[in-house]
Amino acid sequence: MTQQHTNSFDMDLVLEWLKSQDYRVTHPFTPREFYCDEPLPSKLLKAAILDTETTGINLATDKLIELGIVIVEYCPETGQVYRVLETYNELEDPDMPIPPESTKIHGITDDMVIGKKIIDAEVETLLADVSLVIAHNAAFDRGVVEARLPIFQEKAWGCSFAQVPWKNEGISSAALEFIAYRLGFHFSGHRASVDCHALLEVLQSNLPVSGVKAFKILLDAARTPDLKLWALVTPFETKDILRERGYRWDSERKTWHRTISTDDLAKEVDWLRSDVYEHRAFQLKQETLDAYNRFSLRHGVSEIVNY
């Protein structure tokens, strides 16, 4: 046996011993170009895995400084990705100083972005035939890119943070780096295209409890419309039970609201009738959310319904 074989054998023993001692062994992540070598199905769609870096987290005042996009082709029935078609990463000068606390997170400095510009036409070409844009925090990333690049308003969106039930899969945190660790790999994050490739790897993983591919779960959730319920004129004394139920207070509209599945509407109406409105007549504003307006700052189609 050669020295190389001896070292390899010894490393295998070390890894097995670590696992037996309740240590978790993860491997460093390397982006992949191909995810499946099976024959291509008849129908493939394109998705864009997206991540942004910004000057801060205030959608009203902070600006985009880096955009990363990974274009993949996937099977819409199974969520299987077949290959990465293109990786895009570009910096942009925000015309304002990058706060030091933001630089500590993503490592992007003022000097790095001087003279840099995201070209709208390049992004539009990249997204021309993309059917779905996916971000790990779409409620933030969608607002950022729609303000800067209107093409994103025309696309359907999914969110791997909000639309995959990580806790049900035994994963206690939805932070991307933590999910990666639980799925067996680690990566150096907080640069846009690196995070995109890591998210793609997560989405192509079979989840530990259900055994279902994460991308399949996200696709099913993205296709299913939700209802945002605005409970109008609720009694003040019901605020605590509304909060416990998952409703949130909108200080501008002075109304409690909650987003539910359309399948849960009847059950939610029954609960509101008995526990909030004490069987009196009441009204709900019902706003339909789908992949084209969900996670955006734009409103869905809404109506006032009497109960």
C-alpha positions in Angstrom: 0.0 0.0 0.0 1.4 3.4 -1.0 1.7 6.3 1.4 -1.1 8.1 -0.5 -3.5 5.1 0.0 -2.6 4.9 3.7 -3.4 8.6 4.2 -6.7 8.2 2.4 -7.6 5.2 4.5 -6.7 7.0 7.7 -8.8 10.0 6.7 -11.8 7.8 6.2 -11.3 6.4 9.7 -11.1 9.9 11.1 -14.3 10.9 9.4 -16.1 7.9 10.6 -14.9 8.4 14.2 -16.0 12.1 14.1 -19.5 11.0 13.0 -19.6 8.4 15.8 -18.8 11.1 18.3 -21.8 13.3 17.2 -19.6 15.6 15.1 -21.1 16.9 11.9 -18.8 16.7 8.9 -19.5 19.2 6.1 -17.7 19.6 2.8 -16.6 22.8 1.1 -19.0 23.8 -1.7 -17.9 24.1 -5.3 -20.4 25.4 -7.8 -21.6 22.9 -10.3 -22.5 23.3 -14.0 -24.5 20.0 -14.3 -27.0 18.6 -11.8 -28.4 15.7 -13.7 -27.1 13.5 -16.6 -30.4 11.7 -17.3 -32.1 12.3 -20.7 -33.7 15.7 -20.9 -37.5 15.7 -20.4 -39.7 17.2 -23.2 -40.5 20.3 -21.2 -37.8 22.4 -19.6 -38.1 25.9 -18.2 -35.6 28.5 -17.1 -35.3 30.0 -13.7 -33.1 32.8 -12.4 -31.5 32.4 -8.9 -30.9 35.9 -7.7 -29.1 37.7 -4.9 -28.3 41.3 -4.2 -25.9 43.2 -2.0 -26.9 46.7 -1.0 -25.8 49.8 1.0 -28.2 48.8 3.7 -31.6 47.3 4.5 -33.9 50.3 4.1 -35.8 49.8 0.8 -36.7 53.5 0.7 -33.2 54.9 0.9 -30.6 52.2 0.4 -29.3 51.2 -3.1 -28.2 48.2 -5.0 -24.4 47.7 -5.3 -24.1 44.1 -6.6 -26.4 41.9 -8.5 -25.8 38.1 -8.9 -28.0 35.9 -11.2 -27.6 32.2 -12.0 -29.7 31.0 -14.9 -30.7 27.3 -14.8 -33.0 25.0 -16.8 -35.3 22.8 -14.8 -38.2 20.4 -15.0 -41.4 22.1 -13.8 -43.0 18.8 -12.7 -40.1 17.5 -10.5 -38.0 20.6 -9.7 -34.9 18.8 -11.1 -32.3 21.2 -12.4 -30.3 19.9 -15.3 -27.6 22.5 -15.9 -26.5 26.0 -15.2 -26.7 28.1 -18.4 -25.2 31.3 -17.3 -23.8 33.1 -14.2 -24.0 36.9 -14.1 -22.3 39.1 -11.4 -21.9 42.9 -11.6 -21.2 45.8 -9.3 -22.8 49.2 -9.4 -21.8 52.6 -8.0 -24.6 53.7 -5.8 -23.6 57.4 -5.8 -23.4 57.4 -2.1 -20.9 56.1 0.5 -21.2 52.5 1.5 -21.7 52.4 5.3 -18.8 50.5 7.1 -21.3 48.2 8.8 -22.6 47.1 5.3 -19.0 46.6 4.1 -18.3 44.3 7.1 -21.1 42.0 5.8 -20.4 41.8 2.1 -16.9 43.1 1.8 -17.7 45.6 -0.9 -16.0 49.0 -0.6 -16.4 52.3 -2.2 -13.2 51.8 -4.3 -14.6 48.5 -5.7 -17.7 50.1 -7.2 -16.3 53.3 -8.6 -17.4 53.6 -12.3 -19.2 50.3 -12.1 -22.7 50.0 -13.7 -25.3 47.3 -14.2 -26.5 47.5 -17.8 -30.3 47.3 -18.0 -30.2 45.8 -21.5 -27.9 43.0 -20.4 -30.2 42.0 -17.5 -33.3 42.2 -19.8 -31.6 39.8 -22.3 -30.6 37.5 -19.5 -34.2 37.3 -18.2 -36.0 37.2 -21.6 -37.3 33.7 -21.3 -37.0 33.1 -17.6 -40.3 31.8 -16.1 -39.4 32.2 -12.4 -37.0 34.4 -10.3 -36.0 32.9 -7.0 -34.4 34.7 -4.1 -33.7 33.6 -0.5 -35.3 36.7 0.9 -37.6 37.8 -1.9 -39.5 40.3 0.3 -36.2 42.3 0.3 -34.5 41.4 -3.0 -37.6 41.9 -5.1 -38.1 45.4 -3.7 -34.4 46.3 -4.4 -34.3 45.1 -8.0 -37.7 46.3 -9.0 -36.8 49.8 -8.0 -33.7 49.7 -10.1 -34.6 47.4 -13.0 -38.3 47.4 -14.0 -38.0 44.1 -15.9 -38.3 42.3 -12.6 -41.9 43.6 -12.1 -43.0 41.4 -15.1 -41.6 38.2 -13.6 -43.1 35.5 -11.4 -41.2 35.2 -8.1 -40.5 32.5 -5.5 -38.8 32.8 -2.1 -36.8 29.9 -0.7 -36.8 31.6 2.8 -40.6 31.9 3.1 -41.9 29.1 0.8 -40.0 26.1 2.1 -41.1 24.8 5.6 -37.6 24.5 7.0 -38.7 24.0 10.6 -40.9 21.1 9.5 -37.8 19.5 8.0 -35.9 19.7 11.3 -33.9 22.8 10.3 -34.4 25.4 13.0 -33.0 28.4 11.1 -33.8 29.6 7.6 -30.5 31.4 7.2 -28.9 30.2 4.0 -25.5 29.3 5.6 -27.2 27.4 8.4 -29.4 25.4 5.9 -26.2 24.6 3.9 -24.5 23.3 7.1 -27.5 21.1 7.9 -27.5 19.7 4.4 -23.8 18.9 4.6 -21.8 21.7 3.0 -20.3 25.1 3.8 -19.4 28.1 1.7 -18.1 31.6 2.0 -21.2 33.7 1.5 -22.3 37.3 1.2 -21.2 37.9 -2.4 -24.0 37.8 -4.8 -23.2 35.0 -7.3 -21.6 32.8 -4.7 -24.8 32.9 -2.6 -26.8 32.1 -5.8 -24.9 29.0 -6.5 -25.1 27.9 -2.8 -28.9 28.5 -2.9 -29.1 26.4 -6.0 -27.3 23.5 -4.3 -29.8 23.8 -1.4 -32.8 23.8 -3.7 -31.5 20.6 -5.4 -31.2 18.8 -2.1 -33.7 16.3 -0.8 -35.0 17.5 2.5 -34.2 15.4 5.6 -37.8 14.7 6.8 -40.0 14.7 3.8 -37.4 13.5 1.3 -38.8 15.9 -1.2 -36.5 18.1 -3.3 -36.6 21.7 -1.9 -37.1 23.1 -5.3 -40.2 21.0 -5.9 -41.7 22.3 -2.6 -40.9 25.9 -3.6 -42.4 25.5 -7.1 -45.7 24.1 -5.7 -45.9 27.0 -3.2 -45.1 29.6 -5.9 -47.9 28.3 -8.1 -50.5 28.4 -5.3 -52.2 31.8 -4.8 -52.5 33.2 -1.3 -55.1 35.5 0.3 -54.0 38.4 2.4 -56.9 39.1 4.8 -57.5 42.5 6.3 -59.8 42.2 9.3 -61.7 45.4 9.3 -62.9 47.2 12.4 -61.9 44.6 15.0 -62.7 45.1 18.6 -59.7 46.5 20.5 -59.8 43.8 23.2 -59.2 41.1 20.5 -55.7 42.4 19.7 -53.9 39.8 21.7 -55.7 36.8 20.2 -55.2 38.3 16.7 -51.5 38.5 17.3 -51.4 35.0 18.7 -53.2 33.8 15.6 -50.5 35.3 13.4 -52.1 38.6 12.4 -49.9 41.7 12.1 -50.8 45.3 12.8 -50.5 47.8 9.9 -50.1 51.2 11.7 -50.9 53.2 8.5 -54.1 51.4 7.8 -54.8 50.7 11.5 -55.9 47.2 10.5 -54.8 43.7 11.4 -53.8 41.4 8.5 -52.7 37.9 7.9 -51.7 35.9 4.7 -53.3 32.4 4.4 -53.7 29.7 1.8 -56.9 30.0 -0.2 -57.8 26.5 1.0 -57.9 27.9 4.6 -60.3 30.7 4.0 -63.4 29.0 5.3 -61.7 27.9 8.5 -60.3 31.4 9.1 -63.6 33.1 8.5 -65.2 30.7 11.1 -62.5 31.6 13.6 -62.9 35.3 13.1 -66.7 35.1 13.3 -66.6 33.2 16.7 -63.4 34.5 18.4 -63.1 38.1 17.1 -66.5 39.4 15.9 -68.7 37.4 18.4 -71.0 36.2 15.6 -71.8 39.7 14.5 -71.7 40.7 10.8 -68.2 41.8 9.7 -66.1 42.6 6.6 -62.8 41.4 5.3 -60.7 43.0 2.7 -59.3 40.0 0.7 -56.2 40.6 -1.4 -55.2 37.9 -3.8 -51.4 37.3 -4.0 -49.7 35.2 -6.7 -46.2 34.8 -8.0 -46.4 38.1 -10.0 -47.2 40.3 -7.0 -46.2 38.3 -3.9 -43.2 39.7 -2.1 -43.4 43.0 -4.0 -44.4 46.4 -2.8 -47.3 46.4 -5.2 -50.7 45.3 -4.1 -52.7 42.4 -5.5 -56.3 42.4 -6.6 -58.6 43.0 -3.6 -62.2 43.1 -2.7 -64.4 43.8 0.3 -66.4 40.8 1.4 -69.3 40.8 3.8 -69.7 37.9 6.3 
